[in-house]
């Protein structure tokens, strides 16, 4: 009983409020996305047959189950998560390993494990499991980020799920794990990795955009000389690392052609479409073009709830999952979009704030992992609907339709809130 | 060691949030393009073309009606995986033709005439037969739809020129359309009645807005049909034309260049209006419009030129009638005034001299009217002969204009010309003020010189003589489906000349006919007429005849111009006479004269069909 009371007292209700608001708004939007004047026009449908149930009803069930999961997480002892982090990680990794072997295909995607109509995507749960494992390692006694051995372990920890998920050809979810670089950076890793990581992405795009490679050579060379000059007073080791970065970037540049041609053709197309949306308007550009049309046609205040034409009439593909933001943009306009962006910014800054007030390295780095994962989904998903990123199929947390992702994000978030509620009970170990 | 890092992470988060907010503001608020694209995506705009008004003759006989046609439209962005072999089979075209269509589409797209998001014509005017076959299978081709419309059909070849034609609105017309009614691909009356009464005939387009989904399947009406409009059919026109008379006249005009206008004097209603040569109106409908139009419009005989309203000729001898009436009203001479036939003034032919006024009209004496005209012009209003001539001319011109000359009459057809009756200002411009006098302008006395009249004005003159002093503006439309026609066609225009003088001149004209145009005489009917010859410096003179009949109770007034057919007493008088007989008695009992007209050999030289738009005769 004491436990219960202290939880409700110390719970971060601001985050819970944002979570609830997102669930409600997200659920109504799923209804709007699948709304059909003829066949599917009431929010609640009295059926228990999961096979014929309309999407908004399924999502309602997912939401209810999420709330149950949330309660379970809050009830479980907070020490459980740190203690069993590696076990949970190993368990989920085992499930991931099973997917290519006994998984079933849903909509061309073999990322499901399950029986009958019920199935889960272990890749969604791999995010929180990896976050726990990484946090536990960082929080372990005597951990120092500047030890090469520790860094190798960290990269192995995120490398395992990435490899397993790539086996399922789920490129988007695999990319999510790159955001752990932010956590490592916060916990003391040299900015080298973050900068080189960002630099590689930029160079990759620029190489595809700019025909003349010499310009890029000149740019990299210029930046390298500038950075060397700024760091001239520092240790020789630093200069070597900087030079190494420049070489990696030039290597990236040189290998772009090869890497690009090795990518599956649909990834190549998606990248090209992002660079030039008009290059293939009815093919790979269709998604982005239609998505932008839907969002853009919303105007300042939107067309009104259930009045969107682009989503209702199926012009936007994947409208209830990856492109759910289009429904918001179309029906609620700039104001509605701003509300969603605002909710996410509120959640993210709150999560950073929560992470920073943790007394253990474990809880803090877990907090950073949670914030970073949400950030990555938010940035890539909305960026993709606006044509700012290539089309990468990852959901918008709490808005996109889907049980696994909703449960996984709920677990991810509420483990942090549970840790936060009990932050007073842990010994400082920073 | 890790100082400032949490701020950097925060900055990265906030940066993305701000970036999205700005990008969203650009896409959603500043850029209106997306809203339009969304509409073109999801809103199907179905145009319901109205039926164009029907056109009948004065007896209710249908002349112009509508027949359905079908256009195949393409919405390029919706075309997916077109099976060209199947397409060719269904639409009955070859693969080359299909390629041609796409090439044409590309060219139009380059000219910004069509866009990929809006339906554009792909195959024009499918036949009825094609339609039945295609209708079944059109669903197999996404991005294609069939648009039914109607096109014009004609029950007769006659009246093509004054009826005008209907065709797709040109880009130029669209740009100059201030009413904003017309859209690309709309049909519009391009000439003749079709153009003049476009507003009444066209009706109003109906539009239905419907939702469609990504596969182009209709999903109910947009805004519950609030924006939909029903099409309003165009109004039917009843013309004043007697189509049987018109057809008869066109038969007589076969192989001739010229004009014929017949008017009912008591109302100003145009009974027949012929512009020769004519063309087959069906050529300017349907799929072959463009190529046929090119052929017709480049024809050297100019079938599209509306001669009755646009050709201008000097009136010649016929004008002596007007001179007589003006002189009598002015009192500068009377029935008994005699002038010698002094050939030193103007050339003349041999006849008894000196004649009185009746004789002068009967013999068409040129010197007589030279001297009579001098009395009209120089009435001694000023001691200066130059000033006197100026005052006299302008006074005379006032009279002439009351006969509907020198300005367009206001016929309900486009591009009517006004002819020319010179004023003192015209001569001042040519010779300088005070530098011309009667001897400069004497050619006007016999209808020559700087004087031009259209066949329509000439027919109207015949109507004035028939009415003994007044006319109603000639017009071609009797009623517009219940609506009254323009009240200006019900205004009686007076010439202000004593009726007695008209009786005098019409008597003289009756007598003249037996001398100058014996072919015009109709057994059992008194016809009043006057021959004329419009001199043509480029070849054979034009044959002119003006008449009305029956004399006691005029039913028809007519003017006939046959270009390059020589003397008015032959071709023109014969045609006019046959038309009068046909109209008044309902049948023609002079097959020999018909044959003479149809044989087409009037002059001393074989007839040449060189057109003359404006011929200024030299005296």
Interface residues (C-beta under 8 A of the other chain):
Chain A: X37 X182 X185 X186 X187 X188 X281 X282 X290 X292 X293 X294 X295 X296 X297 X298 X299 X300 X309 X310 X313 X314 X315 X329 X330 X333 X334 X337 X338 X341 X344 X345 X348 X349 X352 X356 X368 X371 X372 X375 X378 X379 X382 X383 X386 X388
Chain B: X1 X2 X5 X6 X8 X9 X10 X12 X13 X14 X16 X17 X19 X20 X21 X23 X24 X25 X27 X28 X29 X31 X33 X34 X35 X37 X38 X39 X41 X42 X43 X77 X80 X211 X212 X213 X214 X215 X219 X220
